[in-house]
């Protein structure tokens, strides 16, 4: 291992940028811990933290929420020639960095449609001397898979990987709850706590409500229902800010602005979202990983209305567990009506949360785990 070890992080975000944001946060923590951190991003990427190098692969994304088709930056379905260019670019990035540790975000527990480049990457890493440590980085909750697919994922982890970093807390959600074969790779699993921004140094004065959601039709329904619930709740005289995702069409954005009453600001999502949460008394949002962690770190009371489909139960489980353990309110999409949401607002404002009990040290803990793995390899 060199005097300053190096790490290459692979990440592919297909719809939202949550996977990328979490990986960049871990890479930044690794850099702060003394690791030269490089992120190879397979989707369109914003700027990286100043201490992290970013390598942009030819970008792909999912055509829609079914994840059945990958498309390039021009909206065309990718073909074998594109796959070969991506694979070659990824291998070139690996060779250029020559990392002491390779981290693949989500794979092998997801991103199976990218095996055309990830399996060659793993083969390249395993063949290099000295062989880098190979690590999987996964969120707290996985999308359910068939028993055969789950068994295949565990077999890939057993064959290629030295560790699986689970960015959660087993006291909240155990990995085996959404990945039943976890027992077969129990020796590889390390829980890091949740990856989140630092908590504010001091509690700010809090007022008003921040409502946020993604750009889907479900997110639009949450925003519209929140506007209708305001006059029915005890927060009816407080200032409200409705943050509308860029996926919401301009026509629907205009309707939200038209129905908003005095005291309600409707605007597109802002880069200072965390700062807005830090000054808010209440957050109303969906329950994606990064959103929940932003709420937990920023400290407002919260109501989570998780996005839910038959194979997308991740947010529902997270919202329920954070409600049970830490006092947050949560509503099912099917119950999203103005009067019901207003009642949840009133309950939330009467209930103290236990946000301080949430383990948000996932970034530094992940960096420490990576360092420990590299030090073990160096002494072997």
N, C-alpha and C positions, 0 to 999 in steps of 0.2 A: 504494500500500500504506500502511495506517495505521501510526502509530508503533509500536503493538503489533499485529502481524498476527493474523488469526484463522483457525482451521481447523475444518471440520465433518467428523467421521468417521462414516460409516454402517457399521453392522455388524448382521448377522443370524445368530444361532446357532440351529440347528434341533434338535439333540439335546443334546450336551454343551455346555459353556460355554468351550471352548478358544479359539474365534474371538473371543469377547467379551473374555476375559482378555488376549489378545495385543493387541487394539485398545486396551483401557484402558491397558496398559503403554506403548504407543507414544504415546497421547495424553498420558499423564503426563510422558513424556520431552519431548514437544513443549512442554508447559506450562513445564517447567523450563528449556527453551531460549528462553523468551520469547514463546511463541505462546498466544493465548487458545484453548483447546481445548474443543470441545463434541463429545460422542458421542451420536448418534441410534441408539438400540438398538431393534431390531425383535423381540427376544425378551425374556422376563422377565429383568430385570437386577438384580444385587446393587448395593450402593452403589458409586459411583465413587470414585476417588482424590480427595482434598480439593481438588486443583488442576484438576480436570476437571469440567465441567458435563455432566450427563446429561439427555437428552430421551428419555422413554419413548414409543415409538410403540405403537399397539394391538398387543399381542403375538401372535405366531404361533409355531408350532413344527411339526416333522414328526410325523406320526402314528406312524411307525415308521422303521426303518433303511433302508427302500426309498426314502424321500424322495418318494414318489409323491403324497402328499396333505398339504396344509397345514391345520392346525386352529387355532382360536382358543383363548383361555384357558379356554373352557368345553368344549373337546373337539369342537366342531362344525367341519365342513369350511368353509373360507372361501368366500364367494360374491362376485359382482361388486360388490355394495354395500359389503362389507367392504374389497375391494380399493380402491374409490374413497375410502373413509375413510382408509385407510393412505396412499394416494398424496397426498391433500390434506394430511394431517398432516405427511408428509415434506417436501412443498413449502413448507408454512408454516414448518417448522423451518429450512429453507434460507434462506427470505426473512428470518426473524428474525435469524439469525446473520450473513447476508451475508458469507460467508467469503472470505478471500483464496485459500484452497485447499480443495478438496473431495476427501476420501479415501473410496473405496468398498472395503470389505474383501471380498476374493475376487472380486467381480464385475469384469470380465466373464468370468473364468475359472471361475466357478461361480455358484450362486444364480440360474440362468436362469429358474426359476419365479417369480422376483420382478421380472421385467422390466416388469410392469405398473406398478411405481412407480419403478424405477431408470432406465428410458429417459426418462420425463418429468422426472426429476431432472436427468439429463445435459442434456436439452434446455433446461431452465430455467437451468442454470449457463452453458451455451454462449451463451444469449441475453442474459445480463446484461452490462452495461458498468460498470466494467471486468470482463472475463471472468476468473473465478478459474482458477487452475491445477487440473487434474483428475488425480488419482493413483489407481492401483490398488495395494492392499496385499495381498500373497499370501504364503502359507507356502512352505516349500522344495519341497514335493512336491504335485502335483495329482492328482486322481482322473482316470484315463484317460478320454478322450472319443473319439468317432468322428472320423475325419478331417474330415468336413464340419462337425461342431460345433466342432472345434478351429479350423478356418479361419474360422468365423463369429466366434469369440471374438477371434481376432487382428484381424479386420476392425473389430470394435467398439472394440478398444483403439486401433487406428490412427486411427479416426474421431474419437474423443472425448478420448483421454487424452494427457497430457503426459509421464507417467512410470509405470513399473511397478516398485514396490519389492518385491523378492523377499527374504523374511526367512530367508536361508540363506547358505551359503558354496559357491561353485562348485567349490571344491576337494573338497567332500564330495559334493554332488549338484548337477549343472547343471540349470537350469530346462528346457532342451530335452530332457532325459531323460524327463520326464513331460508336456511340452508341445512336441511336435515343431515347430510353426510359430514357435517362439521367434525363429528367425533373421529372420522377417519383421518383427519389432518389436524387433530387437536394440538399436536406438538409444534405445529407451524404458526398457530394463531396467537397474536398479541393484540390485546385491546389497548388503544391509545387514549381513550377519552375523545370528546367531540372536538372537531377542528372549527375554531371560531375566532373572531377578532378579539383583541384584549378588552376586558371590561373597563369602563370609564374609571378614572382615578377617584372621582367623587360623584355622589348622586346629584343629578341636576334637578332643577325645578321642573316639574312635569305638568303639561297641560295639553289638551286636545287629543284627537284620534287620528291615527294614520291607517288608511285602508289600502292594501296592495294585493295584486294578483298577477298571474301570468297573462299571456296574450290570447288564451283560448276562450271558447264560448263559455266554458264553466267559470273562468276567471271573470268574464264580463258580467255574468249573472251575480257573482258575489259583490262586485262593485255597485251594481244597480240596486241590489237588495240592501246594501249598507246605507246608501243614500235614502232609501225609503224608510229604513229603520230609525234613522237619527231622531226625527221628531217624536218617536214613541219611547225613547230611552231617556235615562237620567242625564245623558251627555248631550241633550238637544240644544243647549246653549253654548257648548264648547266649540272651538274651531275644529273643523275636520279637513283632512287632506286626502283626496282620492288619487292614488297613483296608478295610472293606466299603462299597461304593457304595450310595447311597440307592435305586438301582433294584433292588437285590436284595431279594426279598420277606422279610418278617419270619420266615416259616417256615424259609427257607434260612439266614438269619442265625442262627437258633437252632440249626440243625444244625451250622454251623461252630463255634459256641461250645461245643457238646456234645462235639465230637471233638477240640477243642484240649486239649493236655496242659499240665501245669505248666510255666510259663515262656513260655506263648503267650497273648498278650492279643488278643482279637477284639473290635473295636469299629467303629462307623461312621466314615466318613471325617471328618477333623478339619480345622479352618481353619488349624492350625499344621503342616500337612503338610511344608512346606519346613524348618521347624525340626526336625522329626523326622528328615528325611533328613540334615540337617546333623550330627546326632549319631549316625547309623547307620554301621555298617561295611559293610552291603550292602543294596541295594535290589533287589527283584524286582517287576517291573511290566510293563504293556503299553508300547507305544512311540508313544503320541500325542505331538504336538509339545511341548505344555507340560510333560508328564511328563518327557520326555527332557531338556528344558532345565532343569527343576527339579533333576533328578539331576546334570546337568553342572555347574550352578552350586553345588550343595550339596556335591558331592565324594565321595560314597560309591562303592565298587565297585558294579557293577550287572549284572543279568541282565534282558534285555528279551525278552518273549514277545509278539510283535506280534499284534494283531487282524488277521485276514485273511479277506477274501471275494474273489470273482472281480473285482469292481470296486472293492475297497477294499484295494489293495496298498500304500498309502502307508506304513503302519507297518512292514511287512516290509522295504521298501527302506531306510527310515531306520534300523531296527535293524541291518541288514546293514552299512550304511556306517559307522555309529558303532562297530560291532564291528571292522571292517577298519582304520579310521583311528585309533581312540582306545582300543582294547583292551577294550571291553565285551563280555560274553558275550551270546549271543542264541540262542533256541530257537524252532523253528516250533511252532505250535499242535498239529500232528499228532504231535509228539514229546513232548508234555506228559505225562510219566509220572513218578511219584515218584523212581524210581532215576535216570532221565535228568536230572531237575532237580537231584537231589542231587549228581550228578557235575558239573553246571554250576556249582553253588555252590562245590564244592571247587576247580574251575579258577579261578573268579572270585577267590577268596580268596588264590590264589597269583599272581595277575596284577596288576601295577600299571597303572592306567589313565593315559591322557594327557589328562585333562580340561582341564588348563591350556592345551592347544593349541586348544581349541574357541573360535571367535570368538563371544562372547556379548554383543557391543556393539550388538546390533540396535536397541534402543530409542533410545539417543542418536544412532546413525548415521542412523536413519530421521528423527529430528527435524532433524538437520543437512541431510539431503537435502530435506526440506520447506522449510526456510528458504532454501536455495540456489535452489530453484525459484521461490519467491516473490520473492526478490531479483532474479532474472533477469526476472521479469514486470514488476517495478517499473521496471527500467532500460530496458525495451524501448520 
